[in-house]
Amino acid sequence: MGIVHVRIDDRLIHGQVATMWTNYLGVNRIMVIDDKAASDDFLKTSLKLAVPHGIALSVLSTEKAADRINDGKYSGQRVFVILRGVDTLCRLLDLNVYMTEVNFGNITKTGDRIKIFPTVSLTVGEIKQLKNLQKYHIKLMYQLTPQDEAENITSVLDKIERGGLCK
């Protein structure tokens, strides 16, 4: 089976992810793909503590994760992939990691980020990156918890772009 869900959440593993999403998806592995986390032993240990019993954890750099995914290392598992941000998503696609849908959970409002959903804020550059992803035919959805209705992000990005923020 392999990857069953991809989520962008700058908090990585936290209560919603560790309990609601893992149970809902029936996963047996969480894969955090984040270059910073992969090189930080303290952060890796913290992430391990947040993972529910019986769920395996991989914390990998973008390139190492792409290599393992493309080599089919997880084909017999149900893997929940968590990314910190849009840049990692784009890099994975450039490394030929295939996905059909990406769920946006939380990207904190800092600096010049534009709030597009209650818990998702993006820079103008990230909005442009996501617009460019349309060529991959990936559904970009906002869904905070499994109980929430999934909302299409692309239509919101179109409205922001028409408003002149991304020119």
C-alpha positions in Angstrom: 0.0 0.0 0.0 2.6 2.6 1.0 1.6 6.2 1.6 -2.1 6.6 2.6 -2.1 10.3 3.6 0.2 13.3 3.2 -0.3 16.3 5.6 1.5 19.6 5.9 1.6 20.7 9.5 4.4 22.8 10.9 3.8 21.3 14.4 4.7 17.8 12.9 3.4 15.3 15.5 1.0 16.5 18.1 -2.3 15.4 19.7 -4.5 15.6 16.6 -1.9 13.7 14.5 -1.0 11.2 17.2 -4.5 10.2 18.1 -7.2 11.3 15.7 -5.4 11.0 12.3 -3.5 7.8 13.0 -6.6 6.0 14.2 -8.8 7.4 11.4 -6.2 6.4 8.8 -5.3 3.0 10.4 -1.6 3.6 9.8 1.3 1.6 11.1 4.0 4.2 10.4 4.3 8.0 10.6 7.0 9.4 8.4 8.1 12.9 9.2 9.9 14.3 6.2 11.8 17.4 7.3 15.5 18.2 6.8 15.8 20.1 10.1 14.2 17.3 12.2 16.2 14.6 10.5 19.4 16.3 11.6 18.3 17.2 15.1 18.6 14.3 17.6 16.7 16.1 20.4 13.8 16.9 18.0 13.8 13.2 16.8 13.6 12.0 20.4 10.7 14.4 21.1 8.8 13.2 18.0 9.3 9.6 19.1 7.7 10.3 22.4 4.6 11.7 20.7 4.0 8.6 18.5 1.3 6.2 19.8 2.4 2.7 20.9 2.5 0.3 18.0 3.1 2.9 15.4 6.6 3.1 13.8 8.3 6.4 13.2 10.7 7.5 10.5 12.2 11.0 10.6 14.0 11.5 7.3 15.5 14.2 5.1 13.7 15.0 1.9 16.2 13.2 -0.3 16.5 10.1 1.9 12.7 9.8 2.1 12.3 10.2 -1.6 14.9 7.5 -2.2 13.2 5.1 0.2 9.7 5.8 -1.1 10.7 5.4 -4.8 12.5 2.2 -3.9 9.3 0.8 -2.5 10.6 0.4 1.0 7.1 1.1 2.5 4.9 -0.8 0.0 3.6 -3.3 2.6 2.8 -0.6 5.1 0.2 2.1 5.7 2.3 5.3 6.0 1.1 8.7 7.1 3.5 11.4 5.8 3.9 14.7 7.6 5.8 17.6 6.1 6.6 20.9 7.8 5.9 23.1 4.8 5.3 23.7 1.1 9.0 23.7 0.1 9.3 20.1 1.2 6.3 19.1 -0.8 7.7 20.7 -3.9 11.1 19.1 -3.4 9.5 15.6 -3.0 7.6 16.1 -6.3 10.8 17.2 -8.0 12.3 13.9 -6.7 9.5 12.0 -8.4 7.5 11.1 -5.2 3.9 10.6 -6.5 0.9 11.7 -4.4 -2.7 12.4 -5.3 -3.8 14.6 -2.4 -2.2 16.8 0.3 -4.0 17.8 3.4 -3.1 21.1 5.0 -3.5 21.1 8.8 -1.5 23.9 10.3 1.0 26.5 9.0 1.4 29.2 11.6 0.7 32.9 10.8 4.1 34.6 11.1 5.6 37.6 9.3 4.1 38.3 5.9 2.0 35.2 5.7 -1.6 35.5 4.3 -4.2 33.6 6.3 -6.2 31.4 3.9 -7.9 29.2 6.4 -8.2 29.5 10.2 -5.0 27.5 10.8 -3.2 27.9 7.4 -1.2 31.0 6.4 1.0 31.1 3.3 3.6 33.5 1.9 3.1 34.9 -1.6 5.9 32.6 -2.7 4.2 29.5 -1.2 0.9 30.5 -3.0 2.8 30.7 -6.3 4.4 27.3 -5.6 1.0 25.7 -4.9 -0.5 27.2 -8.1 2.4 25.7 -10.0 1.6 22.3 -8.6 -1.6 22.2 -10.6 0.3 20.5 -13.4 0.7 17.5 -11.1 -3.1 17.2 -10.6 -2.8 17.0 -6.9 -5.8 17.8 -4.7 -4.9 20.4 -2.2 -7.2 20.2 0.8 -7.7 21.9 4.1 -8.9 19.5 6.9 -7.9 20.1 10.4 -9.3 16.9 11.9 -10.8 13.8 10.3 -14.3 14.9 11.5 -14.0 18.2 9.7 -15.2 18.6 6.1 -12.3 18.8 3.6 -12.2 22.1 1.7 -10.4 22.6 -1.6 -7.5 25.0 -1.2 -7.1 25.7 -5.0 -10.3 27.8 -5.2 -9.0 30.0 -2.4 -5.6 30.4 -4.1 -7.4 31.4 -7.3 -9.3 34.1 -5.4 -6.2 35.4 -3.7 -4.3 35.5 -7.1 -7.2 37.4 -8.8 -7.0 39.9 -5.9 -3.5 40.8 -7.0 -1.5 39.6 -4.0 0.6 37.2 -6.1 1.7 39.3 -9.0 
